[in-house]
Amino acid sequence: MPTRESERALLLRVAQRAMLDHGFEPEFSPAAVREAGALSDDVTRDAADTRDLRALPWCSIDNDDSRDLDQLSVAGDTTDGCTTIRVAIADVGATVGRGTALDRHAATNTTSVYTPPRIFPMLPERLSTDLTSLNPNVDRLAVVIEFAVGEDGLCGASSVYRALVHNHAKLAYRAVGAWLEDTGPLPPAAAAVPGLADNLKRQDAIAQRLKEKRHQHGALELETIELRPEMDGDEVTSLVAEKPNRARTLIEDFMIAANGTIAQFLETHRFPVLRRVVRSPERWQRIVALAADLGEPLPGEPDPIALNAFLLKRRDADPLRFPDLSLTVIKLLGRGEYLATAPGQGVVGHFGLAVSEYTHSTAPNRRYPDLITQRLVHAALAGAAIPYPHDELAALATQCTLKEDGAQKVERLVRKAAAACVLSRRIGQEFKGIVTGASAKGTWVRIFDPPVEGRLERGQAGLDVGDRVRVRLVHTNPERGFIDFHRV
């Protein structure tokens, strides 16, 4: 077992090897580095044809340590029961041109990869955390997505345009969420901006309306626990579970609405759309059986409204175990994917979000599909030709799906390696858990405390996803991310 002092180096080695194994380029090419270094600091030089919205009380809400800020939000006035929401997206396409070395690297990796010892950004930090990040107290170019929300939660009129914006407060999910839930004070950065507290309250109220309307249409209420390893110097000291709060859901609801608005905008302009879809559940009958085991009937055919009613009922009945049920349902729903559709072509919706028009457009510093979509939006706004032939767009959709899967595997492996470092001190202990995967390749169990997943090496016969088990930790290998259990 490695010494505690070497854990950071070990995790970095695991991350770099996993990046290479999944076809990522961990480092930027010399040409990309040169291009990033040669960029002008004046990123607002193209602002002549854009609106000036710097005076609005824009703010960002993200993770505590986020430096690649992709979006800002602000609520407008309410007129005739409708409130205008504006979401500003970093205008990365204004700086990163197609065919450049920076673009080639982004097209190869297609996403930033986040691991405990190091972030592997899709774009160099000169851009992603500086020139194309919506940092506080600087002017930035943005694509603004504007939509009206009525009392019933329905989105009304919408528009998309380019603008000059200014982030007046960099805020974090944890602090804003605590304030919105009346368990903490207003963050000082928000208190320093006149009117921002009231604006955040309005944003929260509108987000709740949007969520309620989507739930009426069958959007699934799922709660997963995101495990974040914490490091002190060279050692992994703890595993912190990031739970949902009102600030996270506020941003999620606005991004869902903004992405739907962009998809509709491109459709209206007869442009192709690089859609984000989740097809009808692959293992619906197993979801039906899982609900039946808990005394709840579900219809024989996939029905998101019935499934969400079941989930809400289970959340109220057993909130402690609800994240585990959510994880099981997510596994059984099947993966999301990118799909290129031509103008007027029939579309596949997003089963989990209960939306038919959906794309990814709100994180162009971190995801290549969002940068592709932004270039399509630029062309539509300018009345220019479609920048991507359909065959190329379809190939990019496939590439982005594969690389997203790869990035998730890298991040999961390094998180497991970090968890193995912590659990190496708990060999022989017993834990309660739930089966999260069961196939010919192996059976996987997530224990409840800490919420860590490992392989069941003995006693797996007859188990399926969603079954509860008691296991004993028998082996860890941080270098390979192995956590092994025996069924008790």
QUIWOVEN-V812719 format. One record per residue. SS is DSSP state (2 for helix, 1 for strand, 0 for the rest). PHI is phi as a letter, one per 40 degrees, with the letter a starting at -180 (NA if undefined). Layout:
ss = {SS:SS}
phi = {PHI:PHI}
This chain:
ss = {0:0:0:2:2:2:2:2:2:2:2:2:2:2:2:2:2:2:2:2:2:0:0:0:0:0:0:0:0:2:2:2:2:2:2:2:2:2:0:0:0:0:0:0:0:0:2:2:2:0:1:1:0:0:0:0:0:0:1:1:1:1:0:0:0:0:0:0:0:0:1:1:1:1:1:1:1:1:1:0:0:1:1:1:1:1:1:1:1:1:0:2:2:2:0:0:0:0:0:0:2:2:2:2:2:2:2:2:2:0:1:0:1:1:0:0:0:0:1:1:0:0:0:0:2:2:2:2:2:2:2:0:0:0:0:1:0:0:1:1:1:1:1:1:1:1:1:1:1:0:0:0:0:0:1:1:1:1:1:1:1:1:1:1:1:1:1:0:0:1:1:1:2:2:2:2:2:2:2:2:0:0:0:0:0:0:0:2:2:2:2:0:0:0:0:2:2:2:2:2:2:2:2:2:2:2:2:2:2:2:2:2:2:2:2:2:0:0:0:0:0:0:0:0:0:1:1:1:1:1:1:1:0:0:1:1:1:1:1:1:1:1:0:0:0:2:2:2:2:2:2:2:2:2:2:2:2:2:2:2:2:2:2:2:2:2:2:2:0:0:0:0:1:1:1:1:1:1:0:0:0:0:0:2:2:2:2:2:2:2:2:2:2:0:0:0:0:0:0:0:0:0:0:2:2:2:2:2:2:2:2:2:2:2:2:2:2:0:2:2:2:2:2:2:2:2:2:2:2:2:2:2:2:0:0:0:1:1:1:1:1:0:0:0:0:0:0:0:0:1:0:0:0:0:1:0:0:0:1:0:0:0:0:0:0:0:1:2:2:2:2:2:2:2:2:2:2:2:2:2:2:2:0:0:0:0:0:0:0:2:2:2:2:2:2:2:2:2:2:2:2:2:2:2:2:2:2:2:2:2:2:2:2:2:2:2:2:2:2:2:2:2:2:2:2:2:0:0:0:1:1:1:1:1:1:1:1:1:1:0:0:1:1:1:1:1:1:0:0:0:0:0:1:1:1:1:1:1:0:0:0:0:0:0:0:0:0:1:1:1:1:1:1:1:1:1:1:0:0:0:0:1:1:1:1:1:1:0}
phi = {NA:c:c:d:c:c:c:c:c:c:c:c:c:c:c:c:c:c:d:c:c:b:g:c:b:c:b:c:c:d:c:c:c:c:c:c:c:c:c:c:c:c:c:b:c:c:c:c:c:b:c:b:b:c:c:c:c:c:a:b:b:a:c:d:b:c:b:c:c:c:a:b:a:a:b:c:c:b:b:f:g:b:b:c:b:b:b:c:b:d:c:c:c:c:b:c:c:c:g:c:c:c:c:c:c:c:c:c:c:g:a:c:b:b:b:d:c:a:c:b:c:c:b:d:c:d:c:c:b:b:c:b:c:c:c:c:g:b:c:a:c:a:c:b:b:b:a:c:b:c:c:c:g:c:c:b:c:a:a:b:a:c:a:c:b:a:c:c:a:c:b:b:d:c:c:c:c:c:c:c:c:g:b:a:c:c:d:d:c:c:c:c:b:d:g:c:d:c:c:c:c:c:d:c:c:c:c:c:c:c:c:c:c:c:c:c:c:h:c:c:c:b:b:b:b:c:c:b:c:b:b:b:g:b:b:c:c:a:b:b:c:c:b:c:a:c:c:c:c:d:c:d:c:c:c:c:c:c:c:c:c:c:c:c:c:c:d:c:c:f:b:c:b:c:c:b:b:b:c:d:d:c:b:c:c:c:c:d:c:c:c:c:c:c:g:b:c:b:c:c:b:d:a:c:c:c:c:c:c:c:c:c:c:c:c:c:c:a:c:c:c:c:d:c:c:d:c:c:c:d:c:c:c:g:c:c:a:c:a:c:b:c:d:g:c:d:b:c:c:b:d:c:c:f:b:b:b:a:a:b:a:b:a:c:c:b:b:c:d:c:c:d:c:c:c:c:c:d:c:c:c:c:g:c:c:c:c:b:c:c:c:c:c:c:c:c:c:c:c:c:c:c:c:c:d:c:c:c:c:c:c:c:c:c:c:c:c:c:c:c:c:c:c:d:c:b:d:g:c:b:a:c:a:b:c:b:a:a:a:c:c:i:b:b:b:b:c:c:a:c:c:b:b:a:c:c:c:a:g:c:d:g:c:a:d:h:c:c:a:b:b:b:c:b:a:b:a:d:d:b:g:c:b:b:b:b:c:c}
